[in-house]
Amino acid sequence: MLIRLDPASPLPLGDQIAAAVRGAIADHSVQPGERLPAARTLANSLGVNVHTVLRGYQRLREEGLIELRRGRGAVVSTDGAPPGRARLMEGIRGLVTEARGLGLSDEEVLDLVRTGLSGV
């Protein structure tokens, strides 16, 4: 799994790491039960602080995409969210990033989503 960070991106580095893993789950390049790189190893290879990687992994855990196990590290969830949910979360992150870039408030974004839902 290749993770690239864009220091010029408005997206925090931890979120970029989470997005890369989320994308790998969505496109099936990592499988349920597969171990992710150790946080320290990944941090060293990316040239970031280990806490940055842990923030990204924590976000993925909160989304149900990975499990953090003491002694085993980060493992792609076998009973959590399906890959379709990972693709959906990736789209949502993109929507939020674009909306913030346009200066929209959270409430304005939610209003747009509600409008979209009512039209479906």
Beta strands, then each sheet from edge to edge (+ up, - down):
strand 1: 66-69
strand 2: 73-76
sheet 1: 1+ 2-
end
